[in-house]
Amino acid sequence: MMKKTSERKRKISKPPAAHQQFVRRYARLGRAWDLVNAEGGDGPLDAKTQRLVKLAVAVGAMREGAVHSGVRKAHDAGASLAEVEQVVALAASTIGFPATVAVWSWVRDGAGGGRSPRRRHSHEDDGRS
């Protein structure tokens, strides 16, 4: 399946150093992982939707590292902060409120590089954010 030109030209973040070191040490596992990802990506979903779905899976599994990675990769695929945040909001009824707040903090870490990014809402002045 041909990818759109705009999808191919997007900047792709480098994996964290630990990932790169692991793949250098276990090259066959790295190649197997690449094959798993390639096979999973072959289908009708565009790159951004795929990344949002994978982020949702990481959220549901409560995998902090995968959420951080998922936020970075969703952004690289063109997802906005609002789209990433909606994934968290959609998960709330499934994973529960305390888990959702934890995931929210992970998303904010990933989206702001450790800072707490602000997003404008129409209700920002009423104390909710």
GROMACS elastic network, one bead per residue, 0.5 to 0.9 nm:
[ bonds ]
;  ai    aj funct       b0    kb
    1    42     6  0.69862   500
    1    43     6  0.75388   500
    1    44     6  0.86052   500
    2     5     6  0.88607   500
    3     6     6  0.82794   500
    3     7     6  0.63952   500
    3     8     6  0.66134   500
    3    46     6  0.81591   500
    3    47     6  0.84833   500
    4     7     6  0.52602   500
    4     8     6  0.65008   500
    4     9     6  0.89318   500
    4    46     6  0.89663   500
    5     8     6  0.51605   500
    5     9     6  0.63254   500
    5    10     6  0.89144   500
    6     9     6  0.53004   500
    6    10     6  0.64840   500
    7    10     6  0.55901   500
    7    46     6  0.86807   500
    7    47     6  0.71502   500
    7    48     6  0.87034   500
    7    77     6  0.70267   500
    7    78     6  0.83789   500
    8    11     6  0.85316   500
    9    12     6  0.87548   500
   10    76     6  0.65703   500
   10    77     6  0.67845   500
   10    78     6  0.78952   500
   11    76     6  0.61207   500
   11    77     6  0.82356   500
   12    73     6  0.75561   500
   12    76     6  0.57140   500
   12    77     6  0.80200   500
   13    16     6  0.89255   500
   13    72     6  0.73626   500
   13    73     6  0.72595   500
   13    76     6  0.68649   500
   14    17     6  0.84844   500
   14    20     6  0.87739   500
   15    18     6  0.81253   500
   15    19     6  0.61116   500
   15    20     6  0.65344   500
   15    69     6  0.82862   500
   16    19     6  0.54233   500
   16    20     6  0.65379   500
   16    21     6  0.88479   500
   16    69     6  0.89021   500
   17    20     6  0.50744   500
   17    21     6  0.61166   500
   17    22     6  0.85624   500
   18    21     6  0.51258   500
   18    22     6  0.61059   500
   18    23     6  0.86330   500
   19    22     6  0.51201   500
   19    23     6  0.61953   500
   19    24     6  0.86094   500
   20    23     6  0.52179   500
   20    24     6  0.62118   500
   20    25     6  0.86779   500
   21    24     6  0.50937   500
   21    25     6  0.62085   500
   21    26     6  0.85693   500
   22    25     6  0.50698   500
   22    26     6  0.59223   500
   22    27     6  0.79750   500
   22    29     6  0.89256   500
   22    30     6  0.80390   500
   23    27     6  0.50751   500
   23    28     6  0.79656   500
   23    29     6  0.69777   500
   23    31     6  0.83109   500
   24    27     6  0.54166   500
   24    30     6  0.79500   500
   26    29     6  0.54828   500
   26    30     6  0.64253   500
   26    31     6  0.89384   500
   27    31     6  0.62450   500
   27    32     6  0.86136   500
   28    31     6  0.50221   500
   28    32     6  0.60799   500
   28    33     6  0.84896   500
   29    33     6  0.60550   500
   29    34     6  0.85778   500
   30    33     6  0.50688   500
   30    34     6  0.62657   500
   30    35     6  0.87564   500
   31    34     6  0.50209   500
   31    35     6  0.63373   500
   31    36     6  0.87659   500
   32    35     6  0.50551   500
   32    36     6  0.62765   500
   32    37     6  0.86984   500
   33    36     6  0.50599   500
   33    37     6  0.62301   500
   33    38     6  0.85568   500
   34    37     6  0.51810   500
   34    38     6  0.60726   500
   34    39     6  0.86174   500
   35    38     6  0.50157   500
   35    39     6  0.60738   500
   35    40     6  0.84650   500
   36    39     6  0.53077   500
   36    40     6  0.61260   500
   36    41     6  0.85556   500
   37    40     6  0.51033   500
   37    41     6  0.60198   500
   37    42     6  0.87181   500
   38    41     6  0.51469   500
   38    42     6  0.64104   500
   39    42     6  0.53664   500
   39    43     6  0.85339   500
   40    43     6  0.75300   500
   40    50     6  0.89941   500
   41    44     6  0.86467   500
   41    45     6  0.78371   500
   41    46     6  0.86148   500
   41    47     6  0.78203   500
   41    50     6  0.72047   500
   42    45     6  0.82174   500
   43    46     6  0.81439   500
   45    48     6  0.80958   500
   45    49     6  0.59779   500
   45    50     6  0.59739   500
   46    49     6  0.54319   500
   46    50     6  0.61821   500
   46    51     6  0.87591   500
   47    50     6  0.50688   500
   47    51     6  0.62338   500
   47    52     6  0.87223   500
   47    74     6  0.84580   500
   47    77     6  0.60351   500
   47    78     6  0.84755   500
   48    51     6  0.51524   500
   48    52     6  0.62716   500
   48    53     6  0.86683   500
   48    73     6  0.87698   500
   48    74     6  0.61505   500
   48    75     6  0.82523   500
   48    76     6  0.84191   500
   48    78     6  0.60196   500
   48    79     6  0.60240   500
   49    52     6  0.50686   500
   49    53     6  0.61311   500
   49    54     6  0.85534   500
   49    74     6  0.83603   500
   49    77     6  0.85858   500
   49    79     6  0.83414   500
   50    53     6  0.51578   500
   50    54     6  0.61631   500
   50    55     6  0.85493   500
   50    74     6  0.83827   500
   50    77     6  0.89753   500
   51    54     6  0.50419   500
   51    55     6  0.60439   500
   51    56     6  0.85667   500
   51    70     6  0.66946   500
   51    71     6  0.83374   500
   51    73     6  0.65458   500
   51    75     6  0.86280   500
   51    77     6  0.71098   500
   51    79     6  0.83076   500
   52    56     6  0.61816   500
   52    57     6  0.87209   500
   52    70     6  0.76217   500
   52    71     6  0.83338   500
   52    73     6  0.89092   500
   52    74     6  0.60552   500
   52    79     6  0.76938   500
   52    83     6  0.79925   500
   52    84     6  0.69512   500
   52    87     6  0.71669   500
   53    57     6  0.63530   500
   53    58     6  0.87448   500
   53    87     6  0.83654   500
   54    57     6  0.50569   500
   54    58     6  0.63108   500
   54    59     6  0.86307   500
   54    66     6  0.88386   500
   54    67     6  0.88910   500
   54    70     6  0.67681   500
   54    74     6  0.87752   500
   55    58     6  0.50470   500
   55    59     6  0.61419   500
   55    60     6  0.86288   500
   55    66     6  0.74801   500
   55    67     6  0.60221   500
   55    68     6  0.88294   500
   55    69     6  0.83178   500
   55    71     6  0.68099   500
   55    73     6  0.88166   500
   55    74     6  0.75912   500
   55    84     6  0.80707   500
   55    87     6  0.75782   500
   55    88     6  0.89601   500
   56    60     6  0.61288   500
   56    61     6  0.85289   500
   56    67     6  0.83618   500
   56    70     6  0.85852   500
   56    84     6  0.89738   500
   56    87     6  0.60075   500
   56    88     6  0.74062   500
   56    90     6  0.87294   500
   56    91     6  0.73738   500
   57    60     6  0.51105   500
   57    61     6  0.61131   500
   57    62     6  0.85071   500
   57    63     6  0.88773   500
   57    66     6  0.89809   500
   57    67     6  0.88040   500
   58    61     6  0.50807   500
   58    62     6  0.60123   500
   58    63     6  0.54076   500
   58    64     6  0.76165   500
   58    65     6  0.85358   500
   58    66     6  0.55417   500
   58    67     6  0.54488   500
   58    70     6  0.74427   500
   59    62     6  0.50107   500
   59    63     6  0.64940   500
   59    64     6  0.78540   500
   59    66     6  0.80758   500
   59    67     6  0.61713   500
   59    87     6  0.82998   500
   59    88     6  0.71613   500
   59    91     6  0.73262   500
   59    95     6  0.84055   500
   59    99     6  0.89300   500
   59   100     6  0.83367   500
   59   103     6  0.65676   500
   60    63     6  0.79473   500
   60    91     6  0.68817   500
   60    94     6  0.77590   500
   60    95     6  0.64114   500
   61    64     6  0.88690   500
   61    95     6  0.88727   500
   62    66     6  0.84349   500
   62    67     6  0.78865   500
   62    95     6  0.86472   500
   62    99     6  0.76685   500
   62   102     6  0.87883   500
   62   103     6  0.73223   500
   63    66     6  0.52609   500
   63    67     6  0.61053   500
   63    68     6  0.87342   500
   63   103     6  0.88472   500
   64    67     6  0.50396   500
   64    68     6  0.62662   500
   64    69     6  0.86056   500
   64   102     6  0.89554   500
   64   103     6  0.74072   500
   64   106     6  0.65564   500
   65    68     6  0.51392   500
   65    69     6  0.61557   500
   65    70     6  0.83620   500
   65   106     6  0.86062   500
   66    70     6  0.57159   500
   66    71     6  0.84225   500
   67    71     6  0.60343   500
   67    72     6  0.85578   500
   67   103     6  0.76316   500
   67   106     6  0.67467   500
   67   107     6  0.67890   500
   67   110     6  0.79541   500
   68    71     6  0.52958   500
   68    72     6  0.64107   500
   68    73     6  0.87204   500
   68   106     6  0.63361   500
   68   107     6  0.64267   500
   68   108     6  0.89878   500
   68   109     6  0.74094   500
   68   110     6  0.50125   500
   68   111     6  0.82282   500
   69    72     6  0.51529   500
   69    73     6  0.60764   500
   69    74     6  0.84291   500
   69   110     6  0.76163   500
   70    73     6  0.50905   500
   70    74     6  0.58138   500
   70    75     6  0.83577   500
   70   107     6  0.88795   500
   70   110     6  0.86237   500
   71    74     6  0.51436   500
   71    75     6  0.61226   500
   71    76     6  0.85794   500
   71    79     6  0.87294   500
   71    81     6  0.86788   500
   71    84     6  0.69549   500
   71   106     6  0.89457   500
   71   107     6  0.64280   500
   71   110     6  0.59393   500
   71   111     6  0.65537   500
   72    75     6  0.52268   500
   72    76     6  0.62439   500
   72    77     6  0.87641   500
   72   110     6  0.64688   500
   72   111     6  0.71014   500
   73    77     6  0.61893   500
   73    78     6  0.87285   500
   73    79     6  0.87204   500
   74    77     6  0.50251   500
   74    78     6  0.64372   500
   74    79     6  0.52766   500
   74    80     6  0.80701   500
   74    84     6  0.75651   500
   75    78     6  0.51256   500
   75    80     6  0.63782   500
   75    81     6  0.76542   500
   75    84     6  0.83630   500
   75   111     6  0.82558   500
   76    79     6  0.72816   500
   79    82     6  0.80881   500
   79    83     6  0.60679   500
   79    84     6  0.68176   500
   80    83     6  0.51905   500
   80    84     6  0.64285   500
   80    85     6  0.86301   500
   81    84     6  0.50834   500
   81    85     6  0.60431   500
   81    86     6  0.85495   500
   81   111     6  0.71992   500
   81   119     6  0.80436   500
   82    85     6  0.50626   500
   82    86     6  0.61603   500
   82    87     6  0.88402   500
   82   119     6  0.78619   500
   83    86     6  0.50841   500
   83    87     6  0.65955   500
   84    87     6  0.52714   500
   84    88     6  0.68751   500
   84   107     6  0.78285   500
   85    88     6  0.51638   500
   85    89     6  0.63316   500
   85    90     6  0.87026   500
   85   104     6  0.76551   500
   85   107     6  0.76107   500
   85   108     6  0.89378   500
   86    90     6  0.60052   500
   86    91     6  0.85107   500
   87    90     6  0.51956   500
   87    91     6  0.63429   500
   87    92     6  0.89760   500
   88    91     6  0.51560   500
   88    92     6  0.65414   500
   88   100     6  0.66387   500
   88   101     6  0.88814   500
   88   103     6  0.70717   500
   88   104     6  0.66259   500
   88   107     6  0.83798   500
   89    92     6  0.53537   500
   89    93     6  0.81512   500
   89   100     6  0.75712   500
   89   104     6  0.87158   500
   90    93     6  0.68759   500
   90    94     6  0.80124   500
   91    94     6  0.53253   500
   91    95     6  0.59855   500
   91    96     6  0.78843   500
   91   100     6  0.71222   500
   92    95     6  0.54169   500
   92    96     6  0.52289   500
   92    97     6  0.59273   500
   92    98     6  0.88757   500
   92    99     6  0.77963   500
   92   100     6  0.54431   500
   92   101     6  0.87137   500
   93    96     6  0.56789   500
   93    97     6  0.76333   500
   93   100     6  0.88501   500
   94    97     6  0.89858   500
   95    98     6  0.82673   500
   95    99     6  0.60191   500
   95   100     6  0.65864   500
   96    99     6  0.56150   500
   96   100     6  0.61052   500
   96   101     6  0.88219   500
   97   101     6  0.62352   500
   97   102     6  0.87025   500
   98   101     6  0.52087   500
   98   102     6  0.63781   500
   98   103     6  0.87641   500
   99   102     6  0.50307   500
   99   103     6  0.61852   500
   99   104     6  0.84757   500
  100   103     6  0.50526   500
  100   104     6  0.59517   500
  100   105     6  0.86344   500
  101   105     6  0.63559   500
  101   106     6  0.88038   500
  102   105     6  0.52575   500
  102   106     6  0.65349   500
  102   107     6  0.88712   500
  103   107     6  0.61890   500
  103   108     6  0.85690   500
  104   107     6  0.51191   500
  104   108     6  0.61834   500
  104   109     6  0.86018   500
  105   108     6  0.50627   500
  105   109     6  0.61445   500
  105   110     6  0.86443   500
  105   116     6  0.85304   500
  106   110     6  0.62053   500
  106   111     6  0.85355   500
  107   110     6  0.50412   500
  107   111     6  0.58968   500
  107   112     6  0.83718   500
  108   111     6  0.50608   500
  108   112     6  0.58835   500
  108   113     6  0.80093   500
  108   114     6  0.73601   500
  108   115     6  0.72165   500
  108   116     6  0.56274   500
  108   117     6  0.64341   500
  109   112     6  0.54996   500
  109   113     6  0.55872   500
  109   115     6  0.62582   500
  109   116     6  0.67433   500
  109   117     6  0.84791   500
  110   113     6  0.54594   500
  110   114     6  0.67599   500
  110   115     6  0.86350   500
  111   114     6  0.78342   500
  111   115     6  0.80288   500
  111   116     6  0.80264   500
  111   117     6  0.69480   500
  112   116     6  0.58153   500
  112   117     6  0.53450   500
  113   116     6  0.82633   500
  113   117     6  0.88930   500
  114   117     6  0.88860   500
  118   129     6  0.82536   500
  119   124     6  0.88506   500
  119   129     6  0.78437   500
  120   123     6  0.84407   500
  120   124     6  0.67275   500
  120   129     6  0.82306   500
  121   124     6  0.51360   500
  121   125     6  0.85431   500
  121   128     6  0.87833   500
  121   129     6  0.72034   500
  122   125     6  0.77414   500
  123   126     6  0.55480   500
  123   127     6  0.75502   500
  123   128     6  0.64805   500
  123   129     6  0.74857   500
  124   127     6  0.60626   500
  124   128     6  0.57034   500
  124   129     6  0.56499   500
  125   128     6  0.73308   500
  125   129     6  0.86098   500
  126   129     6  0.85689   500
